[in-house]
């Protein structure tokens, strides 16, 4: 840990206190290789805080994801987040869009009621900050995170970004976006909120690819084959619109055509 000794690490995280007289004394043997006298180090080691509830993270299963129809079927979606013009996160239409009393439409998709999840989050939000801090940062760990609007949303851990200060890379599972957050903005998620499948599904939009040549200097840093102009154009096309997805394939990645009123949405981007 950046050259930090174990004793310093314990003090830094409030699990040890240096004292002159201690019930538990750790002594370095004076018979060292260089035969020099090394001063004693006295430490009180305290473990009570490690056993407190704030350091216990309940083990929860990973989020499930909605089942998609067989290739060749069309279904209603909205675009929640774009990484590039052809790598996006979609959300299936909610039960109220199915148009019947059944939770299943003609494509065979089983729709979860978004109202139940939203209501649970609304009820939880006023007291979410009082939930225990997340202390288990393994990949895919479900959690609640505080967004810039001050509200708490479902998320999962992607990776530990850095230790000083402790910063975690998370993904908002109902939207697809990611964020680097200090650990103080992560909370343990109640088990009942993990029962709802994640809303955001990553898909590749079929039918187009990055241009062979890009004249614009302003490119996506993480995907330089695409220009910022192309990304903003696609955002304008899909933002807030109810679209129809046509599943092309599920492996090795989910690939779909996206339509708005029977027209492929990417045609206006290609024409530019």
C-alpha positions as CSV (number, residue, x, y, z in Angstrom):
1,X,0.0,0.0,0.0
2,X,2.4,2.7,-1.3
3,X,5.1,1.7,1.2
4,X,2.8,2.1,4.2
5,X,3.6,-0.2,7.1
6,X,1.0,-2.5,8.6
7,X,1.0,-0.5,11.8
8,X,0.5,2.8,10.0
9,X,-2.2,1.2,7.9
10,X,-4.0,0.1,11.1
11,X,-3.7,3.6,12.6
12,X,-4.9,5.3,9.4
13,X,-8.1,3.2,9.4
14,X,-8.7,3.7,13.2
15,X,-8.0,0.1,14.1
16,X,-4.9,0.8,16.2
17,X,-3.7,3.5,18.6
18,X,-0.1,4.2,19.5
19,X,0.5,4.3,23.2
20,X,3.3,4.5,25.7
21,X,2.0,1.6,27.8
22,X,-0.2,-0.9,26.1
23,X,-2.0,-4.1,27.0
24,X,-0.6,-5.7,23.9
25,X,3.0,-4.8,23.1
26,X,4.7,-5.6,19.9
27,X,8.5,-5.7,20.3
28,X,11.0,-5.8,17.6
29,X,13.8,-8.2,18.5
30,X,17.0,-6.3,19.3
31,X,19.1,-9.1,17.6
32,X,18.9,-7.7,14.2
33,X,21.2,-8.2,11.2
34,X,22.9,-4.9,11.8
35,X,23.0,-5.5,15.6
36,X,21.6,-2.0,16.2
37,X,19.1,-1.2,18.9
38,X,15.7,-0.5,17.5
39,X,13.3,1.4,19.7
40,X,10.2,-0.4,20.9
41,X,6.9,0.2,19.2
42,X,3.8,-0.1,21.5
43,X,0.4,-0.4,20.0
44,X,-3.1,-0.9,21.2
45,X,-4.9,-3.0,18.6
46,X,-8.6,-2.5,18.5
47,X,-10.9,-4.7,16.6
48,X,-14.3,-3.6,17.8
49,X,-14.9,-1.3,14.9
50,X,-14.2,-4.1,12.4
51,X,-17.0,-6.0,14.0
52,X,-19.5,-3.2,14.0
53,X,-22.4,-3.2,11.5
54,X,-20.9,-0.4,9.4
55,X,-18.1,-2.8,8.3
56,X,-20.4,-5.7,7.4
57,X,-21.7,-5.9,3.9
58,X,-24.5,-8.3,3.3
59,X,-23.7,-10.8,0.5
60,X,-26.3,-10.3,-2.2
61,X,-26.7,-12.0,-5.6
62,X,-25.8,-10.1,-8.8
63,X,-28.6,-8.3,-10.7
64,X,-30.6,-10.3,-13.2
65,X,-31.3,-8.9,-16.7
66,X,-34.5,-9.0,-18.7
67,X,-34.9,-11.8,-21.1
68,X,-34.8,-10.7,-24.8
69,X,-37.0,-12.3,-27.5
70,X,-35.7,-14.6,-30.2
71,X,-33.9,-13.0,-33.2
72,X,-36.4,-11.7,-35.7
73,X,-38.8,-10.3,-33.1
74,X,-39.6,-6.6,-32.6
75,X,-40.1,-5.0,-29.2
76,X,-40.6,-1.5,-27.7
77,X,-37.5,0.3,-26.1
78,X,-36.1,3.6,-25.1
79,X,-32.4,4.5,-25.2
80,X,-31.0,5.3,-21.8
81,X,-27.4,6.0,-22.4
82,X,-24.9,6.2,-25.3
83,X,-21.3,5.2,-25.2
84,X,-20.7,5.7,-28.9
85,X,-23.2,6.2,-31.8
86,X,-23.6,2.5,-32.2
87,X,-23.0,1.2,-28.6
88,X,-26.0,2.1,-26.5
89,X,-28.0,1.0,-23.4
90,X,-31.7,0.4,-24.0
91,X,-34.5,-0.2,-21.6
92,X,-37.5,-2.4,-22.4
93,X,-40.9,-0.8,-22.5
94,X,-42.8,-0.9,-19.2
95,X,-45.8,-2.9,-18.5
96,X,-48.1,0.1,-19.1
97,X,-46.9,0.2,-22.7
98,X,-47.8,-3.4,-23.4
99,X,-51.5,-2.4,-23.8
100,X,-53.2,-5.3,-22.0
101,X,-53.6,-6.9,-18.6
102,X,-50.9,-9.4,-19.4
103,X,-47.2,-8.7,-18.4
104,X,-46.1,-10.4,-21.7
105,X,-46.5,-8.9,-25.2
106,X,-46.5,-10.6,-28.6
107,X,-42.7,-10.8,-28.8
108,X,-42.7,-13.1,-25.7
109,X,-41.0,-10.5,-23.5
110,X,-42.0,-10.6,-19.8
111,X,-42.3,-7.0,-18.6
112,X,-41.5,-6.1,-15.0
113,X,-43.6,-3.3,-13.5
114,X,-41.4,-0.3,-13.2
115,X,-43.9,1.3,-10.8
116,X,-42.9,-1.1,-8.0
117,X,-39.2,-0.3,-8.3
118,X,-39.7,3.4,-8.6
119,X,-42.1,3.4,-5.6
120,X,-39.6,1.5,-3.5
121,X,-36.8,3.9,-4.4
122,X,-39.0,6.9,-3.7
123,X,-39.8,5.6,-0.2
124,X,-36.2,4.7,0.5
125,X,-34.5,7.9,-0.7
126,X,-35.3,10.2,2.2
127,X,-33.4,7.8,4.6
128,X,-30.9,6.3,2.1
129,X,-28.0,8.2,3.6
130,X,-28.5,6.4,6.9
131,X,-28.0,3.0,5.3
132,X,-24.6,1.3,6.1
133,X,-21.6,2.3,4.0
134,X,-20.6,-0.3,1.3
135,X,-17.4,-2.0,2.4
136,X,-17.3,-4.9,-0.2
137,X,-16.0,-3.5,-3.5
138,X,-15.8,-6.7,-5.5
139,X,-16.8,-6.4,-9.2
140,X,-20.6,-6.6,-9.8
141,X,-21.5,-5.9,-6.2
142,X,-25.0,-4.4,-6.0
143,X,-25.2,-1.1,-4.2
144,X,-27.0,2.3,-3.9
145,X,-25.1,5.4,-5.1
146,X,-25.8,9.1,-4.7
147,X,-26.2,10.9,-8.1
148,X,-25.5,14.5,-8.8
149,X,-29.1,15.4,-8.2
150,X,-28.9,14.2,-4.6
151,X,-31.0,11.2,-5.1
152,X,-29.9,7.5,-4.6
153,X,-30.1,5.0,-7.5
154,X,-29.3,1.3,-8.0
155,X,-25.8,0.6,-9.2
156,X,-23.1,-2.0,-9.2
157,X,-19.3,-1.9,-8.6
158,X,-17.1,-2.1,-11.6
159,X,-13.7,-1.6,-10.1
160,X,-11.7,0.0,-7.3
161,X,-10.2,3.1,-8.9
162,X,-7.7,4.3,-6.3
163,X,-7.1,4.0,-2.5
164,X,-6.1,7.5,-1.5
165,X,-8.8,8.8,-1.4
166,X,-10.9,5.7,-1.8
167,X,-12.7,6.0,-5.1
168,X,-15.0,3.5,-6.8
169,X,-16.0,3.1,-10.4
170,X,-19.7,2.2,-10.5
171,X,-22.4,1.7,-13.1
172,X,-26.0,2.8,-12.8
173,X,-27.7,-0.4,-13.7
174,X,-31.0,1.2,-14.7
175,X,-29.4,3.7,-17.0
176,X,-26.1,2.4,-18.2
177,X,-24.0,5.4,-17.3
178,X,-20.9,5.1,-15.1
179,X,-19.3,7.4,-12.4
180,X,-16.2,7.6,-10.3
181,X,-17.4,8.2,-6.7
182,X,-15.9,8.5,-3.3
183,X,-16.8,5.5,-1.1
184,X,-18.9,7.9,1.1
185,X,-21.5,8.1,-1.7
186,X,-22.0,4.3,-1.8
187,X,-24.4,2.5,0.5
188,X,-25.5,-1.1,1.0
189,X,-28.6,-1.9,-1.0
190,X,-31.7,-3.5,0.7
191,X,-32.1,-7.0,-0.6
192,X,-35.6,-6.3,-1.9
193,X,-34.3,-3.8,-4.5
194,X,-32.0,-6.5,-6.0
195,X,-34.9,-8.7,-6.9
196,X,-35.8,-6.3,-9.8
197,X,-33.8,-7.0,-13.0
198,X,-31.4,-4.2,-14.1
199,X,-33.2,-2.0,-16.6
200,X,-30.3,-1.0,-18.9
201,X,-29.2,-3.5,-21.5
202,X,-26.1,-2.9,-23.6
203,X,-26.6,-3.4,-27.3
204,X,-24.8,-2.7,-30.6
205,X,-26.8,-0.9,-33.2
206,X,-26.6,-2.9,-36.5
207,X,-26.5,-1.4,-40.0
208,X,-23.7,1.2,-39.7
209,X,-20.1,1.6,-38.4
210,X,-17.6,4.4,-37.9
211,X,-16.6,6.3,-41.1
212,X,-13.3,5.3,-42.6
213,X,-12.1,8.9,-42.5
214,X,-12.9,11.6,-39.9
215,X,-12.0,15.2,-40.6
216,X,-13.2,16.5,-37.2
217,X,-10.4,16.9,-34.6
218,X,-12.9,16.6,-31.8
219,X,-13.2,12.9,-31.2
220,X,-14.3,10.6,-28.4
221,X,-11.2,10.1,-26.3
222,X,-12.2,6.5,-25.4
223,X,-13.3,5.6,-29.0
224,X,-11.4,7.9,-31.4
225,X,-13.0,6.3,-34.5
226,X,-16.1,8.3,-33.6
227,X,-16.4,12.1,-33.6
228,X,-18.2,14.1,-30.9
229,X,-20.5,15.5,-33.6
230,X,-21.7,12.0,-34.5
231,X,-22.4,11.2,-30.9
232,X,-24.4,14.4,-30.3
233,X,-26.3,13.8,-33.5
234,X,-27.3,10.3,-32.4
235,X,-28.3,11.7,-28.9
236,X,-30.6,14.2,-30.6
237,X,-32.2,11.4,-32.7
238,X,-33.0,9.0,-29.8
239,X,-33.4,11.3,-26.8
240,X,-36.8,10.8,-25.2
241,X,-38.3,8.8,-28.1
242,X,-40.1,5.5,-27.8
243,X,-38.4,3.3,-30.4
244,X,-38.8,-0.2,-31.8
245,X,-35.9,-2.7,-31.6
246,X,-35.5,-5.6,-34.0
247,X,-33.2,-8.3,-32.5
248,X,-30.5,-9.4,-35.0
249,X,-28.4,-11.6,-32.7
250,X,-27.7,-12.3,-29.1
251,X,-24.1,-13.6,-29.4
252,X,-21.3,-12.7,-29.1
253,X,-23.1,-9.4,-28.3
254,X,-26.6,-8.2,-28.5
255,X,-27.2,-6.5,-31.8
256,X,-30.4,-4.7,-32.9
257,X,-31.9,-2.5,-35.5
258,X,-33.6,0.5,-34.0
259,X,-36.6,2.1,-35.7
260,X,-38.7,5.1,-35.2
261,X,-42.0,5.1,-37.1
262,X,-40.7,2.3,-39.4
263,X,-37.6,4.2,-40.3
264,X,-34.1,3.1,-39.2
265,X,-32.8,5.8,-36.8
266,X,-29.3,5.8,-38.1
267,X,-30.1,6.8,-41.6
268,X,-30.0,10.5,-40.8
269,X,-26.6,10.0,-39.2
270,X,-25.2,8.1,-42.2
271,X,-26.6,10.8,-44.6
272,X,-24.5,13.4,-42.8
